[in-house]
Amino acid sequence: MKAIYAIVSILTLSGCVATPSLSPKVEWISKTNIDEFTDKQTCSVTVGSLYSQNSVYTYNNHYYPYIDVVNGKARVGIRSGEN
């Protein structure tokens, strides 16, 4: 009977070991925007949850670190995900 508990425990804990390897690699994405009315340029970097060849996607109700530079001053904060 103890052998069955040991096997069940090993199988359960082995799932915990495999989980980190399935998590996606976090990559910082940079983006430059130019306001079409004022011609002011902003540069920002952030992370997301899903990455494709040309885009990064976020989930609603999740928070992501965000850094941007406006008028030569850096701002650091968090943003909520977008659709």
C-alpha positions as CSV (number, residue, x, y, z in Angstrom):
1,M,0.0,0.0,0.0
2,K,2.9,2.4,0.8
3,A,4.3,1.7,-2.6
4,I,1.1,3.0,-4.3
5,Y,1.2,6.2,-2.2
6,A,4.9,6.6,-3.2
7,I,4.2,6.2,-6.9
8,V,1.2,8.6,-6.8
9,S,3.4,11.2,-4.9
10,I,6.2,10.9,-7.5
11,L,3.8,11.2,-10.4
12,T,2.1,14.2,-8.8
13,L,5.4,16.0,-8.0
14,S,6.9,15.3,-11.5
15,G,4.2,17.4,-13.0
16,C,5.5,20.4,-10.9
17,V,9.0,19.8,-12.2
18,A,7.9,19.9,-15.9
19,T,5.8,23.1,-15.6
20,P,8.5,25.7,-15.7
21,S,9.9,24.4,-19.0
22,L,6.5,25.0,-20.6
23,S,6.3,28.7,-19.7
24,P,7.0,31.1,-22.5
25,K,10.2,33.1,-22.7
26,V,9.7,36.7,-21.6
27,E,11.0,39.2,-24.2
28,W,11.1,42.9,-23.9
29,I,9.6,44.6,-27.0
30,S,10.5,48.2,-28.0
31,K,8.2,50.5,-29.9
32,T,8.7,54.0,-31.3
33,N,5.7,56.2,-31.9
34,I,5.5,59.7,-33.5
35,D,2.4,61.8,-32.8
36,E,1.0,62.8,-36.1
37,F,-0.2,66.2,-34.8
38,T,2.7,67.3,-32.6
39,D,5.5,65.2,-34.2
40,K,6.7,64.3,-30.7
41,Q,8.5,61.0,-30.6
42,T,8.0,58.5,-27.7
43,C,9.9,55.3,-27.2
44,S,8.6,52.5,-25.0
45,V,9.5,49.0,-23.9
46,T,7.2,46.4,-22.4
47,V,6.5,42.7,-22.2
48,G,3.5,40.6,-23.1
49,S,2.0,37.2,-22.7
50,L,2.0,35.9,-26.3
51,Y,4.5,36.7,-29.0
52,S,4.2,36.5,-32.8
53,Q,6.5,37.4,-35.6
54,N,5.3,41.1,-35.6
55,S,3.3,41.6,-32.5
56,V,3.0,41.1,-28.8
57,Y,-0.3,40.3,-27.1
58,T,-1.5,40.8,-23.6
59,Y,-4.4,39.5,-21.5
60,N,-7.1,41.6,-19.9
61,N,-6.8,41.9,-16.1
62,H,-3.1,41.1,-16.1
63,Y,-0.4,43.7,-15.4
64,Y,2.8,44.2,-17.4
65,P,5.9,46.4,-16.6
66,Y,6.2,49.4,-18.9
67,I,9.0,51.9,-19.5
68,D,8.8,54.9,-21.8
69,V,10.7,58.1,-22.6
70,V,8.8,61.3,-23.2
71,N,10.6,64.6,-23.7
72,G,13.8,63.0,-22.6
73,K,12.4,61.8,-19.3
74,A,11.9,58.1,-18.4
75,R,8.6,56.9,-16.9
76,V,8.3,53.5,-15.2
77,G,5.1,51.8,-14.3
78,I,2.7,49.0,-15.0
79,R,-0.1,48.7,-17.6
80,S,-3.1,46.5,-17.8
81,G,-3.5,44.1,-20.7
82,E,-5.4,45.2,-23.8
83,N,-7.6,43.3,-26.3
